[in-house]
Amino acid sequence: MTMTQDLKKNAVGLFLFSSVLANCSTSRVAEGFDQPNKIEPANQVSGSNVDDGQLESQPKSNGTATESIKLEGAMLKTIDSTAVSAQVAGVLSDATLKEGALVKKGQSLAKIHDASVRMKLQQLKLQLDIARFKKDNTIDKQVASKNREVAEKEYERAVLANQRVPNTYPLNEVDRLKLVAERSRLEEERADYNMQMAALEAEVTSSEYTQTEELLSRHSIVSPVEGLIVAVEKKLGEWVEPGTEVYRIVRTDTLRIEGLIPVSVDDGNLIGRTAKIELIRGENRDYFFGKVAFVSPDVNPVNSLVRVFVEVDNPGRKLRPGLQVRAEIIPAETRDQGGIP
């Protein structure tokens, strides 16, 4: 009996607990706790609070065409660095230029000993004069022509005489005169041949003379560019071989500024744009203007930067390779307003 009474008590307790839970749920629904949240449109705005122009799309900015673009890490560098080398083997002579000397294109920098080449050139000059004299000499031609005319006339007279009076000239004499006439004709042809050979010999000697002149010119070390000597590798009296570097020359009248810009500001029309360069030396500031000459097609995948070259004239050589400067590509509209090259 005791167990039966306990089960009845537990059943009554569970029934009362379920009733309480049902009442609580009914009250929450009545108060709106279980109603779903209302989701309003994300961009919904009241028509009374928005102008008609706000609903239209805003025009996009022109970007790099109207804004300056600063170059990160801008540094001055040389455009050309030329190694001037010897072209022939020999002892270096007449080499007096030192580092820091300004040279022009075509200026002689040094020479390699060339005495033997000069003597060879003088000899060929004499041979060329002789060959040209022989080519222009017509004396042998004139003598052979006269001999032929005389021999032919003598032969013709003998033939005509025998036609009038037979056996005036013996047959063997007629044959001799004929042989003399033919020989004189061949002598004239040989004179023509000798003149042609003399002309060819003159051309050969002229070619040898030209080659020796070119060899002599290669004994001079000439600057191929205008610039500043920054290194002297060989001194006076040293032996050099073909290809031995003697001088190194850099171009300083025009320099290059290398820097980086974000790829997002490259609109594809930067080449030819004007760039402003600021050189700071203590409290002094100098300004220069250059042109964008190159925009790299490669983008750094880490920082999305693009390499840019700006070429700038260097009057007075105030700009020096290796200096860091401030550089920016100015807006195109600023350039069009005038006052900026």
Sine and cosine of phi, psi and omega as CSV:
sin_phi,cos_phi,sin_psi,cos_psi,sin_omega,cos_omega
0.00,0.00,-0.59,0.81,-0.04,-1.00
-0.90,0.43,-0.66,0.75,0.02,-1.00
-0.90,0.43,-0.64,0.76,-0.01,-1.00
-0.90,0.43,-0.62,0.78,0.01,-1.00
-0.92,0.39,-0.60,0.80,0.01,-1.00
-0.91,0.42,-0.65,0.76,0.00,-1.00
-0.90,0.44,-0.64,0.77,0.02,-1.00
-0.90,0.44,-0.62,0.78,0.01,-1.00
-0.91,0.42,-0.66,0.75,-0.01,-1.00
-0.91,0.42,-0.64,0.77,0.00,-1.00
-0.90,0.43,-0.63,0.77,0.02,-1.00
-0.91,0.41,-0.62,0.79,0.00,-1.00
-0.91,0.42,-0.69,0.73,0.01,-1.00
-0.89,0.45,-0.61,0.79,0.00,-1.00
-0.91,0.42,-0.68,0.74,0.01,-1.00
-0.91,0.42,-0.63,0.77,-0.01,-1.00
-0.91,0.41,-0.62,0.79,0.02,-1.00
-0.92,0.39,-0.59,0.81,0.02,-1.00
-0.91,0.42,-0.64,0.76,0.02,-1.00
-0.89,0.46,-0.69,0.73,0.00,-1.00
-0.89,0.45,-0.64,0.77,0.00,-1.00
-0.90,0.43,-0.64,0.77,0.01,-1.00
-0.91,0.42,-0.63,0.78,0.00,-1.00
-0.91,0.41,-0.65,0.76,-0.01,-1.00
-0.91,0.42,-0.63,0.78,-0.01,-1.00
-0.91,0.42,-0.60,0.80,-0.02,-1.00
-0.95,0.32,-0.58,0.81,0.01,-1.00
-0.92,0.39,-0.63,0.78,0.02,-1.00
-0.92,0.40,-0.63,0.78,0.00,-1.00
-0.91,0.42,-0.55,0.83,-0.01,-1.00
-0.99,0.11,-0.16,0.99,0.06,-1.00
1.00,-0.02,0.21,0.98,0.00,-1.00
-0.93,0.38,-0.53,0.85,-0.07,-1.00
-1.00,-0.09,0.08,1.00,0.04,-1.00
-0.96,0.29,0.61,-0.80,-0.01,-1.00
-0.93,0.37,0.55,-0.84,0.01,-1.00
-0.94,0.34,0.63,-0.77,0.02,-1.00
-0.99,0.12,0.74,-0.67,0.00,-1.00
-0.95,-0.31,0.92,-0.39,-0.02,-1.00
-1.00,0.07,0.47,-0.88,0.06,-1.00
-0.85,0.53,0.62,-0.78,-0.14,-0.99
-0.90,0.43,-0.67,0.75,-0.09,-1.00
-0.94,-0.34,0.38,0.92,-0.04,-1.00
-0.96,0.28,0.80,-0.60,0.03,-1.00
-0.75,-0.66,0.39,-0.92,-0.01,-1.00
-0.98,0.21,0.71,-0.70,-0.02,-1.00
-0.90,0.44,-0.47,0.88,-0.02,-1.00
-0.96,0.29,-0.34,0.94,-0.07,-1.00
-0.98,-0.21,-0.03,1.00,-0.08,-1.00
-0.84,-0.55,0.75,-0.66,0.08,-1.00
-0.97,0.26,0.39,-0.92,0.00,-1.00
-0.88,0.47,-0.55,0.84,-0.03,-1.00
-0.93,0.38,-0.41,0.91,-0.01,-1.00
-0.94,0.35,-0.39,0.92,-0.02,-1.00
-0.99,0.14,-0.23,0.97,0.02,-1.00
-0.99,0.12,0.46,-0.89,-0.01,-1.00
-0.94,0.33,0.64,-0.77,-0.01,-1.00
-0.98,0.22,0.62,-0.78,0.04,-1.00
-0.92,0.40,0.61,-0.79,-0.02,-1.00
-0.98,0.19,0.51,-0.86,0.01,-1.00
-0.96,0.27,0.48,-0.88,0.00,-1.00
-0.97,0.24,-0.16,0.99,0.12,-0.99
0.94,0.35,-0.85,-0.52,-0.13,-0.99
-0.91,0.42,-0.34,0.94,-0.01,-1.00
-0.96,0.29,-0.39,0.92,-0.07,-1.00
-0.87,-0.49,0.02,1.00,-0.04,-1.00
-0.78,-0.63,0.53,-0.85,0.07,-1.00
-0.96,0.28,0.54,-0.84,0.01,-1.00
-0.87,-0.50,0.91,-0.42,-0.01,-1.00
-1.00,0.09,0.65,-0.76,0.04,-1.00
-1.00,-0.03,0.82,-0.57,0.03,-1.00
-0.99,0.11,0.68,-0.74,0.04,-1.00
0.89,0.46,0.57,0.82,-0.04,-1.00
-0.90,0.43,0.77,-0.64,-0.02,-1.00
-0.62,-0.78,0.62,-0.78,0.02,-1.00
-0.98,0.17,0.69,-0.72,0.05,-1.00
-0.63,-0.78,0.32,-0.95,0.06,-1.00
-0.98,0.18,0.52,-0.85,0.05,-1.00
-0.99,0.12,-0.73,0.68,-0.05,-1.00
-0.83,-0.56,0.70,-0.71,0.15,-0.99
-0.76,-0.65,0.92,-0.38,-0.16,-0.99
-0.94,-0.35,0.78,-0.62,0.11,-0.99
-1.00,-0.06,0.86,-0.50,0.01,-1.00
-0.99,-0.15,0.87,-0.50,-0.12,-0.99
-0.88,-0.47,0.32,-0.95,0.09,-1.00
-0.96,0.27,0.52,-0.85,0.01,-1.00
-0.96,-0.26,-0.30,0.95,0.02,-1.00
-0.71,-0.70,0.27,-0.96,0.03,-1.00
-1.00,0.06,0.57,-0.82,0.03,-1.00
0.33,-0.94,-0.06,-1.00,0.00,-1.00
-1.00,-0.01,0.74,-0.67,-0.03,-1.00
-0.96,0.29,0.79,-0.61,0.02,-1.00
-0.71,-0.70,0.37,-0.93,0.04,-1.00
0.82,0.57,0.72,0.69,0.03,-1.00
-0.91,-0.41,1.00,-0.09,-0.09,-1.00
-0.90,-0.43,-0.18,0.98,-0.04,-1.00
-0.95,0.30,0.56,-0.83,-0.02,-1.00
-0.83,-0.56,0.06,-1.00,0.03,-1.00
-0.87,0.49,0.64,-0.77,0.01,-1.00
0.99,-0.11,-0.14,0.99,-0.01,-1.00
-0.97,0.23,0.70,-0.71,0.08,-1.00
-1.00,0.03,0.77,-0.64,-0.03,-1.00
-0.82,-0.58,0.41,-0.91,0.03,-1.00
-0.96,-0.27,0.32,-0.95,0.04,-1.00
-0.90,0.43,0.77,-0.64,-0.01,-1.00
1.00,0.01,-0.06,1.00,-0.01,-1.00
-0.96,0.27,0.66,-0.75,0.03,-1.00
-0.96,0.27,0.79,-0.61,-0.03,-1.00
-0.98,-0.19,-0.61,0.80,-0.02,-1.00
-0.26,-0.96,0.15,-0.99,0.05,-1.00
-0.72,-0.69,0.43,-0.90,0.12,-0.99
-0.95,-0.31,0.66,-0.75,-0.10,-0.99
-0.74,0.67,0.81,-0.58,-0.15,-0.99
-0.72,-0.70,0.41,0.91,-0.06,-1.00
-0.88,0.47,-0.70,0.71,-0.03,-1.00
-0.90,0.43,-0.60,0.80,0.01,-1.00
-0.93,0.37,-0.61,0.79,0.02,-1.00
-0.91,0.41,-0.64,0.77,0.04,-1.00
-0.91,0.41,-0.65,0.76,0.06,-1.00
-0.88,0.47,-0.61,0.79,0.00,-1.00
-0.92,0.40,-0.64,0.77,0.04,-1.00
-0.90,0.44,-0.66,0.75,0.03,-1.00
-0.89,0.46,-0.70,0.71,0.02,-1.00
-0.91,0.41,-0.52,0.86,0.05,-1.00
-0.89,0.45,-0.67,0.75,0.03,-1.00
-0.92,0.40,-0.68,0.73,0.02,-1.00
-0.89,0.46,-0.60,0.80,0.02,-1.00
-0.92,0.38,-0.63,0.78,0.04,-1.00
-0.90,0.44,-0.66,0.75,0.01,-1.00
-0.91,0.42,-0.69,0.72,-0.01,-1.00
-0.89,0.45,-0.64,0.77,0.03,-1.00
-0.93,0.37,-0.57,0.82,0.04,-1.00
-0.91,0.42,-0.69,0.73,0.03,-1.00
-0.90,0.44,-0.62,0.79,-0.01,-1.00
-0.90,0.43,-0.60,0.80,-0.05,-1.00
-1.00,0.04,-0.11,0.99,-0.03,-1.00
-0.98,0.20,0.85,-0.53,-0.01,-1.00
-0.91,-0.41,0.20,0.98,-0.07,-1.00
-0.90,0.44,-0.74,0.67,0.00,-1.00
-0.87,0.50,-0.62,0.79,0.03,-1.00
-0.90,0.44,-0.67,0.74,-0.01,-1.00
-0.92,0.39,-0.69,0.73,0.02,-1.00
-0.88,0.47,-0.71,0.70,0.01,-1.00
-0.90,0.44,-0.60,0.80,0.01,-1.00
-0.91,0.40,-0.67,0.74,0.04,-1.00
-0.90,0.43,-0.70,0.72,0.02,-1.00
-0.86,0.51,-0.64,0.77,0.00,-1.00
-0.91,0.42,-0.68,0.73,0.00,-1.00
-0.88,0.48,-0.70,0.71,-0.01,-1.00
-0.91,0.42,-0.70,0.71,-0.03,-1.00
-0.91,0.42,-0.63,0.78,0.00,-1.00
-0.92,0.40,-0.62,0.79,0.01,-1.00
-0.92,0.39,-0.67,0.75,0.04,-1.00
-0.88,0.48,-0.65,0.76,0.01,-1.00
-0.92,0.39,-0.66,0.75,0.02,-1.00
-0.90,0.44,-0.65,0.76,0.02,-1.00
-0.89,0.46,-0.64,0.77,0.00,-1.00
-0.91,0.41,-0.63,0.78,0.00,-1.00
-0.92,0.39,-0.70,0.71,-0.01,-1.00
-0.90,0.43,-0.62,0.79,0.01,-1.00
-0.90,0.43,-0.66,0.75,0.02,-1.00
-0.93,0.37,-0.44,0.90,0.03,-1.00
-0.95,0.31,-0.56,0.83,0.00,-1.00
-0.98,0.21,-0.77,0.63,0.00,-1.00
-0.80,-0.60,0.96,-0.27,-0.03,-1.00
-0.83,0.56,0.58,-0.82,0.06,-1.00
0.92,0.40,0.35,0.94,0.13,-0.99
-0.89,0.46,-0.70,0.71,0.11,-0.99
-0.94,-0.35,0.76,-0.65,0.03,-1.00
-0.88,0.47,0.39,-0.92,-0.05,-1.00
-0.88,0.47,-0.63,0.78,0.00,-1.00
-0.92,0.39,-0.53,0.85,0.04,-1.00
-0.94,0.34,-0.62,0.79,0.07,-1.00
-0.89,0.45,-0.66,0.75,0.03,-1.00
-0.90,0.44,-0.62,0.79,0.00,-1.00
-0.91,0.41,-0.70,0.72,0.01,-1.00
-0.90,0.44,-0.59,0.81,0.06,-1.00
-0.91,0.42,-0.65,0.76,0.02,-1.00
-0.90,0.43,-0.65,0.76,0.02,-1.00
-0.89,0.45,-0.63,0.78,0.00,-1.00
-0.92,0.40,-0.68,0.73,0.02,-1.00
-0.92,0.39,-0.61,0.79,0.02,-1.00
-0.91,0.42,-0.64,0.77,0.01,-1.00
-0.91,0.42,-0.57,0.82,0.06,-1.00
-0.91,0.41,-0.67,0.75,0.04,-1.00
-0.92,0.40,-0.58,0.82,0.05,-1.00
-0.89,0.46,-0.59,0.81,0.04,-1.00
-0.92,0.38,-0.65,0.76,0.05,-1.00
-0.90,0.43,-0.61,0.79,0.03,-1.00
-0.91,0.41,-0.56,0.83,0.05,-1.00
-0.90,0.43,-0.65,0.76,0.08,-1.00
-0.89,0.46,-0.67,0.74,0.00,-1.00
-0.88,0.47,-0.69,0.72,-0.01,-1.00
-0.89,0.45,-0.59,0.81,0.03,-1.00
-0.92,0.39,-0.62,0.78,0.05,-1.00
-0.91,0.41,-0.66,0.75,0.04,-1.00
-0.90,0.44,-0.63,0.78,0.03,-1.00
-0.90,0.44,-0.60,0.80,0.04,-1.00
-0.91,0.41,-0.66,0.75,0.02,-1.00
-0.92,0.39,-0.66,0.75,0.04,-1.00
-0.89,0.46,-0.59,0.81,0.05,-1.00
-0.90,0.43,-0.63,0.78,0.04,-1.00
-0.91,0.41,-0.66,0.75,0.02,-1.00
-0.89,0.45,-0.72,0.69,0.01,-1.00
-0.90,0.44,-0.61,0.80,0.04,-1.00
-0.90,0.43,-0.63,0.77,0.03,-1.00
-0.91,0.42,-0.67,0.74,0.04,-1.00
-0.90,0.44,-0.61,0.79,0.03,-1.00
-0.90,0.43,-0.68,0.73,0.01,-1.00
-0.90,0.44,-0.67,0.74,0.02,-1.00
-0.89,0.46,-0.65,0.76,0.01,-1.00
-0.93,0.36,-0.58,0.81,0.09,-1.00
-0.88,0.48,-0.67,0.75,0.02,-1.00
-0.91,0.42,-0.63,0.78,0.05,-1.00
-0.90,0.45,-0.64,0.77,0.03,-1.00
-0.90,0.43,-0.63,0.78,0.01,-1.00
-0.91,0.42,-0.52,0.85,0.01,-1.00
-0.96,0.28,-0.16,0.99,0.12,-0.99
-0.99,0.17,-0.15,0.99,0.08,-1.00
-0.98,-0.19,0.75,-0.66,0.05,-1.00
-1.00,-0.08,0.91,-0.41,-0.13,-0.99
-0.90,-0.44,0.61,-0.79,0.03,-1.00
-0.96,0.29,0.82,-0.57,0.03,-1.00
-0.99,0.14,-0.20,0.98,-0.06,-1.00
-0.65,-0.76,0.22,-0.98,0.15,-0.99
-1.00,-0.08,0.74,-0.67,-0.04,-1.00
0.07,-1.00,-0.36,-0.93,-0.08,-1.00
-0.89,-0.46,0.76,-0.65,0.07,-1.00
-0.96,0.28,0.85,-0.52,-0.01,-1.00
-0.93,-0.38,-0.17,0.98,0.00,-1.00
-0.43,-0.90,0.69,-0.72,0.11,-0.99
-0.88,-0.48,0.94,-0.34,-0.12,-0.99
-1.00,0.01,-0.43,0.90,-0.02,-1.00
-0.78,-0.62,0.58,-0.81,-0.04,-1.00
-0.96,-0.28,0.15,-0.99,0.01,-1.00
-0.86,0.51,0.75,-0.66,0.04,-1.00
1.00,-0.03,-0.14,0.99,0.02,-1.00
-0.99,0.15,0.47,-0.88,0.03,-1.00
-1.00,0.08,0.69,-0.72,0.01,-1.00
-0.80,-0.60,0.46,-0.89,0.07,-1.00
-0.92,-0.39,0.32,-0.95,0.07,-1.00
-0.84,0.55,0.77,-0.64,-0.03,-1.00
1.00,-0.08,-0.11,0.99,0.02,-1.00
-0.94,0.33,0.81,-0.59,0.01,-1.00
-0.95,0.30,0.78,-0.63,-0.01,-1.00
-0.95,-0.32,-0.71,0.70,0.00,-1.00
-0.75,-0.66,0.40,-0.92,0.19,-0.98
-0.80,-0.60,0.80,-0.60,-0.09,-1.00
-0.85,-0.52,0.71,-0.71,0.07,-1.00
-0.89,-0.45,0.55,-0.83,0.04,-1.00
-1.00,0.09,0.82,-0.57,-0.06,-1.00
-0.89,-0.46,-0.11,0.99,0.01,-1.00
-0.96,0.27,-0.39,0.92,0.09,-1.00
-0.70,-0.72,0.76,-0.65,-0.01,-1.00
-0.87,-0.49,0.19,-0.98,0.01,-1.00
-0.87,-0.49,0.67,-0.74,0.11,-0.99
-0.95,-0.32,0.83,-0.56,0.02,-1.00
-0.95,-0.30,0.75,-0.67,0.01,-1.00
-0.45,-0.89,-0.03,-1.00,-0.05,-1.00
-0.82,-0.57,0.60,-0.80,0.09,-1.00
-0.73,-0.69,0.44,-0.90,0.08,-1.00
-0.91,0.42,0.62,-0.79,0.00,-1.00
-0.91,0.42,-0.38,0.93,-0.04,-1.00
-0.93,0.37,-0.35,0.93,-0.03,-1.00
-0.99,-0.14,0.01,1.00,0.02,-1.00
-1.00,0.06,0.95,-0.30,-0.02,-1.00
-1.00,-0.07,0.11,0.99,0.01,-1.00
1.00,0.07,0.01,1.00,-0.03,-1.00
-0.82,-0.57,0.51,0.86,-0.06,-1.00
-0.99,0.14,-0.49,0.87,-0.05,-1.00
-0.90,0.44,0.78,-0.62,-0.05,-1.00
1.00,-0.08,-0.21,0.98,0.02,-1.00
-0.94,0.34,0.47,-0.88,-0.01,-1.00
-0.99,0.13,0.64,-0.76,0.04,-1.00
-0.85,-0.53,0.62,-0.79,0.03,-1.00
-0.97,-0.24,0.77,-0.64,-0.05,-1.00
-0.88,-0.47,0.74,-0.67,0.01,-1.00
-0.89,-0.45,0.85,-0.52,0.04,-1.00
-0.96,-0.28,0.87,-0.50,-0.04,-1.00
-0.95,-0.30,0.86,-0.51,0.07,-1.00
-0.77,-0.63,1.00,-0.05,-0.09,-1.00
0.93,0.37,-0.85,-0.53,0.05,-1.00
-1.00,-0.03,-0.13,0.99,-0.02,-1.00
-1.00,0.01,0.61,-0.79,0.04,-1.00
-0.73,-0.69,0.77,-0.64,0.05,-1.00
-0.88,-0.48,0.60,-0.80,-0.04,-1.00
-0.88,-0.47,0.65,-0.76,0.02,-1.00
-0.73,-0.69,0.33,-0.94,0.04,-1.00
-0.79,-0.61,0.67,-0.75,0.01,-1.00
-0.69,-0.72,-0.12,-0.99,-0.02,-1.00
-0.81,-0.58,0.62,-0.78,0.09,-1.00
-0.94,0.34,0.86,-0.51,-0.07,-1.00
-0.96,-0.27,-0.38,0.93,-0.09,-1.00
-0.39,-0.92,0.67,-0.74,0.13,-0.99
-0.80,-0.60,0.87,-0.49,-0.09,-1.00
-0.92,0.39,0.65,-0.76,0.08,-1.00
-0.98,0.22,-0.19,0.98,-0.03,-1.00
-1.00,-0.01,0.64,-0.77,0.01,-1.00
-0.91,-0.42,0.72,-0.69,0.06,-1.00
-0.93,0.37,0.87,-0.48,-0.06,-1.00
-0.94,0.35,-0.27,0.96,-0.04,-1.00
-0.99,0.12,-0.75,0.67,-0.08,-1.00
-0.89,-0.46,0.04,1.00,0.03,-1.00
0.85,0.53,0.63,0.77,0.04,-1.00
-0.97,-0.26,0.46,-0.89,-0.03,-1.00
-0.85,-0.53,0.65,-0.76,0.00,-1.00
-0.99,0.14,0.68,-0.73,-0.05,-1.00
-0.75,-0.67,0.65,-0.76,0.09,-1.00
-0.93,-0.36,0.72,-0.70,0.10,-0.99
-0.83,-0.56,0.82,-0.58,0.04,-1.00
-0.99,-0.14,0.72,-0.69,-0.09,-1.00
-0.69,-0.72,0.69,-0.72,0.09,-1.00
-0.94,0.35,0.50,-0.86,-0.09,-1.00
-0.81,-0.58,0.93,0.36,0.01,-1.00
-0.92,0.39,0.69,-0.72,-0.01,-1.00
0.96,0.28,-0.04,1.00,0.02,-1.00
0.80,0.60,0.70,0.72,0.08,-1.00
-0.97,0.25,-0.54,0.84,0.04,-1.00
-0.99,0.14,0.66,-0.75,-0.04,-1.00
-0.77,-0.64,0.68,-0.74,0.02,-1.00
-0.84,0.55,0.67,-0.74,0.01,-1.00
0.98,-0.20,-0.32,0.95,0.01,-1.00
-0.96,0.27,0.61,-0.79,0.13,-0.99
-1.00,-0.01,0.70,-0.72,-0.04,-1.00
-0.75,-0.66,0.18,-0.98,0.14,-0.99
-0.98,-0.18,0.77,-0.63,-0.05,-1.00
-0.67,-0.74,0.62,-0.79,0.07,-1.00
-0.54,-0.84,0.60,-0.80,0.07,-1.00
-1.00,0.08,0.88,-0.47,-0.11,-0.99
-0.99,0.14,0.37,-0.93,-0.01,-1.00
-0.87,0.49,0.51,-0.86,0.00,-1.00
-0.91,0.42,-0.58,0.81,-0.04,-1.00
-0.94,0.35,-0.49,0.87,0.05,-1.00
-0.91,0.41,-0.65,0.76,0.03,-1.00
-0.91,0.42,-0.64,0.77,-0.04,-1.00
-0.93,0.37,-0.37,0.93,-0.01,-1.00
-0.97,0.25,-0.17,0.99,0.05,-1.00
1.00,-0.08,0.25,-0.97,-0.01,-1.00
1.00,0.00,-0.19,0.98,0.00,-1.00
-0.81,-0.58,0.76,-0.65,-0.03,-1.00
-0.93,0.37,0.00,0.00,0.00,0.00
